[in-house]
Amino acid sequence: MLTFVPIDSLPALWPDIAGAIGGTADKLGCTVSVEDVSASIESGAAGLFTLDCGGFLVAQHLTEGAKQVLHVWMLHSRTLNRRLPAVVAAVDKLARDMGCSAVRFHSPRKAWKKFPLFREVS
């Protein structure tokens, strides 16, 4: 479901990902820039993953006090609504594999209000 994208593979995928990031940020009025995301991925501060249903996820492993948290910074796919349970399960598995006990996700989109924005994973 999620495939990590090594830095050396980024140039081949980046034009499509940059376009999606820019379009989504513009639509939602977000202040994140394509350059910020690129710099975070290239520095290792964030990881890029492709979704087998098409699309991508950008995530960061954060330490908050004693808690390890997987912060889902961006999640984009045109078919996400049909695959949401599988994507959520894959994100939870990624969090567990990274040693995180919680997942955090935030979106200004109304449809995401029903999704728990911060939850424990076991």
Order of alpha helices (4+ residues) and beta strands (2+ residues): beta-alpha-alpha-beta-beta-beta-alpha-beta-beta
